[in-house]
Amino acid sequence: MHRPSYDPARDYYHWSEIKVVLRELSEEVSRRCRQHASLGQVVSAGAVGKQHGFPRSFQRQQRLFEPTNSGKVIFETASALFKDSWDGTPIRSLGISLSGLQPDKYKQLNLFNSEEDLEMLYHTIDQLKDKYGMDAVLYASSLSRL
């Protein structure tokens, strides 16, 4: 099965469409972080749209309590930033970044939330994508028609 290609000149009108793109961007950012053995602490989300011929855009960021390279954490943070700032106008372009990078060798352990199993899962998914291509493992929402 092959994931649909997104038209960069297409406008997105609904949250259900936008969150699919945000999720994929979050996963790509987290994958790049893991490839460079890094963790980031500041998630940024931005969007560009048009309303009646005038460009509209916003860029927001949030500092995380602890550094991460988890696509889930990046997606949840970026989604909250986007929802707080989006006024419902059509979106043409979305962007997510992770900054405040540091090596992933040393990180604070949390007694109440073990991330070790998730880290092993993320590395396994990265290995599958390296071996079989980016479409080897996808979220089901990525296969839906937007």
C-alpha positions as CSV (number, residue, x, y, z in Angstrom):
1,M,0.0,0.0,0.0
2,H,1.2,3.5,-0.8
3,R,0.6,6.6,1.2
4,P,-1.1,9.5,-0.8
5,S,1.2,12.3,-1.8
6,Y,0.2,15.7,-0.4
7,D,-0.3,18.6,-2.8
8,P,1.8,21.5,-1.5
9,A,-0.5,23.9,-3.3
10,R,-3.6,22.5,-1.5
11,D,-5.4,24.3,1.3
12,Y,-6.4,22.4,4.4
13,Y,-9.7,23.5,5.9
14,H,-10.5,21.0,8.7
15,W,-8.7,19.9,11.8
16,S,-9.0,16.2,10.8
17,E,-6.8,16.9,7.7
18,I,-4.4,19.2,9.5
19,K,-3.6,16.7,12.3
20,V,-2.6,14.0,9.8
21,V,0.0,16.4,8.3
22,L,1.1,17.5,11.8
23,R,1.5,13.9,12.9
24,E,3.7,13.0,9.9
25,L,5.8,16.1,10.4
26,S,6.3,15.3,14.1
27,E,7.4,11.8,13.3
28,E,9.9,13.0,10.7
29,V,11.3,15.6,13.2
30,S,11.6,12.9,15.9
31,R,13.3,10.5,13.5
32,R,15.9,13.0,12.5
33,C,16.6,13.7,16.1
34,R,17.1,10.0,16.8
35,Q,19.4,9.7,13.8
36,H,21.6,12.5,15.2
37,A,21.4,11.0,18.8
38,S,19.8,14.2,20.0
39,L,17.0,15.4,22.3
40,G,15.2,18.7,22.0
41,Q,13.4,20.8,24.5
42,V,11.6,23.5,22.5
43,V,8.8,22.5,20.1
44,S,7.8,25.1,17.5
45,A,4.7,24.9,15.2
46,G,3.8,27.3,12.5
47,A,1.3,27.7,9.7
48,V,0.8,29.9,6.6
49,G,-2.6,30.4,5.0
50,K,-4.6,32.8,2.9
51,Q,-7.8,34.6,3.5
52,H,-9.2,36.7,0.7
53,G,-5.8,37.1,-1.0
54,F,-4.0,38.2,2.2
55,P,-1.3,35.9,3.6
56,R,-1.9,35.0,7.3
57,S,0.6,33.1,9.4
58,F,1.6,32.3,12.9
59,Q,4.6,30.7,14.7
60,R,4.4,29.5,18.3
61,Q,6.7,27.6,20.5
62,Q,6.7,25.9,23.9
63,R,9.5,24.7,26.1
64,L,9.0,21.1,27.4
65,F,9.6,20.0,30.9
66,E,12.2,17.5,29.8
67,P,14.0,17.0,26.5
68,T,12.5,14.5,24.0
69,N,12.8,12.9,20.6
70,S,9.4,11.3,20.9
71,G,7.1,11.9,17.9
72,K,4.1,11.5,20.2
73,V,5.2,14.3,22.6
74,I,6.2,16.6,19.7
75,F,2.8,16.0,18.0
76,E,0.8,16.6,21.1
77,T,2.7,19.8,21.9
78,A,2.5,21.1,18.3
79,S,-1.2,20.2,18.1
80,A,-1.9,22.2,21.2
81,L,0.1,25.2,19.9
82,F,-1.7,25.0,16.6
83,K,-5.2,24.7,18.1
84,D,-4.6,27.7,20.4
85,S,-3.5,29.9,17.5
86,W,-5.5,28.7,14.5
87,D,-8.5,31.0,13.6
88,G,-10.1,28.5,11.2
89,T,-8.7,30.1,8.0
90,P,-7.5,27.7,5.3
91,I,-3.9,26.5,5.8
92,R,-1.5,26.2,2.9
93,S,1.7,25.3,4.7
94,L,2.6,23.7,8.1
95,G,5.9,23.5,9.9
96,I,7.2,21.9,13.0
97,S,10.7,22.1,14.5
98,L,12.5,21.0,17.6
99,S,15.3,23.2,19.1
100,G,17.3,23.4,22.3
101,L,19.1,20.2,21.2
102,Q,21.4,18.2,23.4
103,P,23.0,14.8,23.1
104,D,20.8,11.9,24.1
105,K,23.6,10.2,26.1
106,Y,22.5,11.7,29.4
107,K,19.0,12.3,30.4
108,Q,17.1,12.6,33.6
109,L,15.3,9.4,34.6
110,N,11.7,9.6,35.7
111,L,10.6,7.1,38.4
112,F,6.9,7.4,37.4
113,N,7.1,7.1,33.6
114,S,9.4,4.7,31.9
115,E,10.2,5.7,28.4
116,E,12.6,2.8,27.7
117,D,10.1,0.6,26.0
118,L,8.9,3.4,23.7
119,E,12.5,4.3,22.9
120,M,13.1,0.7,21.8
121,L,10.0,0.8,19.7
122,Y,11.0,4.1,18.0
123,H,14.4,2.7,17.1
124,T,12.9,-0.5,15.7
125,I,10.5,1.6,13.5
126,D,13.5,3.7,12.4
127,Q,15.4,0.6,11.4
128,L,12.4,-0.7,9.4
129,K,12.1,2.6,7.6
130,D,15.8,2.6,6.9
131,K,15.7,-0.9,5.4
132,Y,12.3,-0.9,3.7
133,G,11.6,2.8,3.0
134,M,9.6,5.5,4.6
135,D,6.2,3.8,3.9
136,A,7.2,0.6,5.8
137,V,5.4,1.8,9.0
138,L,2.6,4.4,8.8
139,Y,-0.3,5.6,10.9
140,A,-3.6,4.5,9.4
141,S,-4.7,8.1,9.2
142,S,-1.8,8.7,6.7
143,L,-3.6,6.4,4.3
144,S,-6.9,8.2,4.3
145,R,-7.8,10.6,1.5
146,L,-7.5,14.2,2.5
